[in-house]
Amino acid sequence: MAGSPERKKRIVFMGSPEFAIPALARLNRKHDVAAVYTQPPRPSGRGMKEQLVPLAQYARQLAAPVHWPQSLKSADAQYELAALNADVLVVVAYGLLLPQSVLEMPRYGCINGHASLLPRWRGAAPIQRAIAAGDTRTGISAMRMGAGLDNGPVIATLDCEISANETAGTLHDKLAQLNADLLETVVADLPEILTQAKTQDDERAIYAPKITTAECAIDWHAPI
């Protein structure tokens, strides 16, 4: 109803890289973040000591507990997650598979913020692939997650220009803020906004596989 106060949602936030931080920060201001899930710590640096992934480092500053299970397939991990009684799971570049039983746990389902205008650039490296392909526009898609790879119905999008001198770094930062903007709106409007979800056209899908080491090699003899 217009003019009615926004109801706080109980959120479990799942993500891992720096890209996810603005969205978590924004949602934490207005909603109840019951827990944050990230990938486990990884060896890093000269001594290859285990380091928390960027989102876990940020989440440690919040009151919410931080978890990093190796998998969400075990009964113990699912029991712990179900006990949080979330209205919604918000997922941003988490990097772990969500089994169907997890997808069905939250009251309003699982919402993913993905860095492309789906169904273009489903997969792990949408930012880099968009630039490499010479795309002039991209954006963020808020999608209700299903069992497939980035193929769930799209609830809402925000788009932006890819400038001629754009780098993966500058576009990453721009899209991270757009992602926070879009997920803030989507979560605030749950559950009504779910009625706007539109099925993706699988025939138009393009995939964005991970960037390989070979693709990172520089040809110093190539023309500028």
Kinemage of the C-alpha trace (Angstrom):
@kinemage 1
@onewidth
@group {chain A} dominant
@subgroup {mainchain}
@vectorlist {calphas} color= white
{ca met a 1} P 0.000 0.000 0.000
{ca ala a 2} L 1.353 3.448 -0.888
{ca gly a 3} L 2.602 5.350 2.112
{ca ser a 4} L 2.808 2.281 4.358
{ca pro a 5} L 6.037 1.888 6.356
{ca glu a 6} L 8.635 -0.502 4.958
{ca arg a 7} L 8.695 -3.776 6.859
{ca lys a 8} L 12.093 -5.037 7.896
{ca lys a 9} L 13.046 -8.316 6.254
{ca arg a 10} L 15.072 -11.044 7.920
{ca ile a 11} L 17.933 -11.683 5.504
{ca val a 12} L 20.657 -14.278 5.134
{ca phe a 13} L 23.288 -12.738 2.839
{ca met a 14} L 25.586 -14.987 0.800
{ca gly a 15} L 28.612 -13.721 -1.121
{ca ser a 16} L 32.381 -13.755 -1.194
{ca pro a 17} L 34.240 -11.071 -3.204
{ca glu a 18} L 34.545 -7.330 -2.728
{ca phe a 19} L 31.771 -6.862 -5.303
{ca ala a 20} L 29.198 -8.044 -2.731
{ca ile a 21} L 30.159 -5.584 0.021
{ca pro a 22} L 28.106 -2.506 -1.056
{ca ala a 23} L 24.913 -4.587 -1.247
{ca leu a 24} L 25.439 -6.084 2.213
{ca ala a 25} L 26.244 -2.663 3.672
{ca arg a 26} L 23.082 -1.153 2.185
{ca leu a 27} L 20.757 -3.972 3.266
{ca asn a 28} L 22.220 -4.046 6.764
{ca arg a 29} L 21.127 -0.444 7.321
{ca lys a 30} L 17.426 -1.172 6.831
{ca his a 31} L 16.916 -4.862 7.493
{ca asp a 32} L 17.793 -7.617 9.927
{ca val a 33} L 20.799 -9.517 8.568
{ca ala a 34} L 20.551 -12.770 10.504
{ca ala a 35} L 23.799 -14.226 9.142
{ca val a 36} L 26.399 -13.824 6.424
{ca tyr a 37} L 27.675 -16.824 4.449
{ca thr a 38} L 30.920 -16.699 2.472
{ca gln a 39} L 33.396 -19.090 0.934
{ca pro a 40} L 35.963 -20.504 3.387
{ca pro a 41} L 39.282 -18.708 4.051
{ca arg a 42} L 41.906 -19.160 1.343
{ca pro a 43} L 45.730 -19.275 1.332
{ca ser a 44} L 47.025 -15.870 0.253
{ca gly a 45} L 50.130 -13.695 0.286
{ca arg a 46} L 53.804 -14.594 0.507
{ca gly a 47} L 53.388 -17.025 3.363
{ca met a 48} L 50.212 -18.487 1.830
{ca lys a 49} L 48.453 -18.072 5.162
{ca glu a 50} L 44.706 -18.516 5.219
{ca gln a 51} L 42.882 -15.211 4.798
{ca leu a 52} L 39.177 -14.455 5.051
{ca val a 53} L 37.549 -13.647 1.716
{ca pro a 54} L 36.728 -9.920 1.332
{ca leu a 55} L 33.048 -10.165 2.293
{ca ala a 56} L 33.877 -12.155 5.435
{ca gln a 57} L 36.422 -9.516 6.434
{ca tyr a 58} L 33.761 -6.815 6.069
{ca ala a 59} L 30.998 -8.854 7.720
{ca arg a 60} L 33.115 -9.352 10.839
{ca gln a 61} L 32.398 -5.669 11.581
{ca leu a 62} L 28.663 -6.382 11.742
{ca ala a 63} L 26.670 -7.915 14.555
{ca ala a 64} L 25.560 -10.844 12.381
{ca pro a 65} L 27.396 -14.180 12.634
{ca val a 66} L 29.593 -15.209 9.693
{ca his a 67} L 29.645 -18.790 8.387
{ca trp a 68} L 31.798 -20.434 5.716
{ca pro a 69} L 30.685 -24.055 5.244
{ca gln a 70} L 32.562 -26.097 2.651
{ca ser a 71} L 29.189 -27.093 1.205
{ca leu a 72} L 25.478 -26.508 1.762
{ca lys a 73} L 24.594 -30.094 0.893
{ca ser a 74} L 25.134 -31.573 4.372
{ca ala a 75} L 22.242 -32.054 6.771
{ca asp a 76} L 24.053 -30.093 9.497
{ca ala a 77} L 24.643 -27.070 7.239
{ca gln a 78} L 21.032 -27.077 6.083
{ca tyr a 79} L 19.685 -27.427 9.627
{ca glu a 80} L 21.795 -24.435 10.735
{ca leu a 81} L 20.565 -22.374 7.791
{ca ala a 82} L 16.903 -23.335 8.239
{ca ala a 83} L 17.081 -22.360 11.921
{ca leu a 84} L 17.783 -18.752 10.876
{ca asn a 85} L 14.179 -18.516 9.601
{ca ala a 86} L 15.038 -16.071 6.814
{ca asp a 87} L 12.466 -14.144 4.811
{ca val a 88} L 14.917 -14.113 1.894
{ca leu a 89} L 18.391 -15.278 0.949
{ca val a 90} L 20.272 -12.566 -0.958
{ca val a 91} L 23.097 -14.016 -3.026
{ca val a 92} L 25.888 -12.030 -4.727
{ca ala a 93} L 28.791 -13.966 -6.256
{ca tyr a 94} L 28.752 -16.565 -3.487
{ca gly a 95} L 30.536 -19.288 -5.423
{ca leu a 96} L 28.873 -22.317 -3.809
{ca leu a 97} L 25.990 -24.362 -5.169
{ca leu a 98} L 22.621 -23.866 -3.465
{ca pro a 99} L 20.753 -27.187 -3.416
{ca gln a 100} L 17.036 -27.199 -4.173
{ca ser a 101} L 16.248 -27.747 -0.494
{ca val a 102} L 18.079 -24.487 0.324
{ca leu a 103} L 16.389 -22.594 -2.513
{ca glu a 104} L 13.034 -23.519 -0.999
{ca met a 105} L 13.853 -22.529 2.603
{ca pro a 106} L 13.234 -18.750 2.705
{ca arg a 107} L 9.727 -17.328 2.817
{ca tyr a 108} L 10.318 -15.269 -0.358
{ca gly a 109} L 12.935 -17.466 -2.000
{ca cys a 110} L 16.525 -16.681 -2.983
{ca ile a 111} L 17.354 -13.455 -4.861
{ca asn a 112} L 20.596 -13.151 -6.821
{ca gly a 113} L 22.230 -9.898 -7.900
{ca his a 114} L 24.074 -10.698 -11.156
{ca ala a 115} L 26.406 -8.309 -13.018
{ca ser a 116} L 24.833 -8.438 -16.470
{ca leu a 117} L 21.549 -7.909 -18.266
{ca leu a 118} L 20.376 -11.516 -18.337
{ca pro a 119} L 20.192 -13.728 -20.302
{ca arg a 120} L 23.348 -12.141 -21.763
{ca trp a 121} L 26.503 -13.184 -19.896
{ca arg a 122} L 25.318 -15.863 -17.534
{ca gly a 123} L 28.187 -17.294 -15.510
{ca ala a 124} L 31.353 -16.369 -13.633
{ca ala a 125} L 32.913 -13.441 -15.551
{ca pro a 126} L 30.157 -11.204 -16.949
{ca ile a 127} L 32.057 -7.936 -16.413
{ca gln a 128} L 35.205 -9.009 -18.249
{ca arg a 129} L 33.300 -10.752 -21.041
{ca ala a 130} L 31.105 -7.726 -21.701
{ca ile a 131} L 34.152 -5.495 -22.152
{ca ala a 132} L 35.994 -8.061 -24.288
{ca ala a 133} L 32.958 -8.408 -26.560
{ca gly a 134} L 32.765 -4.650 -27.106
{ca asp a 135} L 29.359 -4.262 -25.428
{ca thr a 136} L 28.295 -0.651 -24.986
{ca arg a 137} L 25.769 -1.299 -22.207
{ca thr a 138} L 25.461 -3.683 -19.301
{ca gly a 139} L 23.851 -3.646 -15.881
{ca ile a 140} L 22.558 -5.623 -12.930
{ca ser a 141} L 19.807 -8.226 -12.955
{ca ala a 142} L 17.950 -9.212 -9.787
{ca met a 143} L 16.879 -12.792 -10.378
{ca arg a 144} L 14.866 -15.318 -8.423
{ca met a 145} L 17.218 -18.265 -8.222
{ca gly a 146} L 16.459 -21.707 -9.576
{ca ala a 147} L 18.434 -24.894 -10.031
{ca gly a 148} L 20.226 -23.819 -13.249
{ca leu a 149} L 23.104 -21.408 -13.857
{ca asp a 150} L 21.746 -17.840 -13.741
{ca asn a 151} L 18.586 -18.927 -15.567
{ca gly a 152} L 15.894 -17.959 -13.047
{ca pro a 153} L 13.181 -15.377 -13.726
{ca val a 154} L 14.397 -11.765 -13.692
{ca ile a 155} L 12.595 -9.521 -11.201
{ca ala a 156} L 14.180 -6.161 -12.040
{ca thr a 157} L 17.207 -4.621 -13.780
{ca leu a 158} L 19.324 -1.472 -13.750
{ca asp a 159} L 21.518 -0.691 -16.740
{ca cys a 160} L 24.542 1.490 -17.383
{ca glu a 161} L 26.868 2.526 -20.198
{ca ile a 162} L 30.218 0.870 -20.839
{ca ser a 163} L 32.426 3.785 -21.860
{ca ala a 164} L 35.119 3.511 -24.523
{ca asn a 165} L 37.923 3.607 -21.930
{ca glu a 166} L 36.179 1.337 -19.378
{ca thr a 167} L 38.280 -1.247 -17.555
{ca ala a 168} L 37.135 -4.311 -15.666
{ca gly a 169} L 38.065 -2.490 -12.456
{ca thr a 170} L 36.054 0.667 -13.110
{ca leu a 171} L 33.051 -1.284 -14.381
{ca his a 172} L 33.256 -3.607 -11.359
{ca asp a 173} L 32.983 -0.643 -8.989
{ca lys a 174} L 30.148 0.972 -10.956
{ca leu a 175} L 28.138 -2.245 -11.047
{ca ala a 176} L 28.754 -2.997 -7.358
{ca gln a 177} L 26.974 0.248 -6.478
{ca leu a 178} L 24.168 -0.425 -8.974
{ca asn a 179} L 23.778 -3.860 -7.430
{ca ala a 180} L 23.314 -2.283 -3.999
{ca asp a 181} L 20.728 0.127 -5.430
{ca leu a 182} L 18.745 -2.604 -7.145
{ca leu a 183} L 18.775 -5.133 -4.304
{ca glu a 184} L 17.727 -2.422 -1.844
{ca thr a 185} L 14.635 -1.751 -3.975
{ca val a 186} L 13.835 -5.413 -4.582
{ca val a 187} L 14.109 -6.465 -0.936
{ca ala a 188} L 12.078 -3.454 0.220
{ca asp a 189} L 9.267 -4.377 -2.189
{ca leu a 190} L 9.073 -8.076 -1.297
{ca pro a 191} L 6.875 -10.007 -1.764
{ca glu a 192} L 4.852 -7.872 -4.191
{ca ile a 193} L 7.768 -7.332 -6.592
{ca leu a 194} L 7.981 -11.078 -7.242
{ca thr a 195} L 4.878 -10.783 -9.415
{ca gln a 196} L 6.994 -8.771 -11.901
{ca ala a 197} L 9.437 -11.651 -12.500
{ca lys a 198} L 9.872 -12.527 -16.188
{ca thr a 199} L 11.122 -15.842 -17.526
{ca gln a 200} L 14.421 -15.568 -19.405
{ca asp a 201} L 14.626 -16.416 -23.100
{ca asp a 202} L 17.106 -19.300 -23.058
{ca glu a 203} L 17.664 -19.008 -26.819
{ca arg a 204} L 19.270 -15.599 -26.261
{ca ala a 205} L 21.554 -16.816 -23.469
{ca ile a 206} L 25.292 -16.131 -23.741
{ca tyr a 207} L 27.726 -17.567 -21.207
{ca ala a 208} L 30.620 -15.843 -19.473
{ca pro a 209} L 33.145 -18.506 -18.428
{ca lys a 210} L 35.921 -17.771 -15.952
{ca ile a 211} L 38.932 -15.878 -17.256
{ca thr a 212} L 41.777 -18.332 -17.810
{ca thr a 213} L 45.474 -17.791 -17.121
{ca ala a 214} L 46.175 -18.014 -20.836
{ca glu a 215} L 43.800 -15.119 -21.508
{ca cys a 216} L 45.750 -12.938 -19.073
{ca ala a 217} L 49.003 -13.196 -21.066
{ca ile a 218} L 50.144 -9.906 -22.596
{ca asp a 219} L 51.462 -9.780 -26.156
{ca trp a 220} L 54.028 -6.989 -25.920
{ca his a 221} L 54.346 -6.924 -29.728
{ca ala a 222} L 50.648 -6.259 -30.309
{ca pro a 223} L 49.735 -2.789 -31.645
{ca ile a 224} L 48.368 -0.325 -29.108
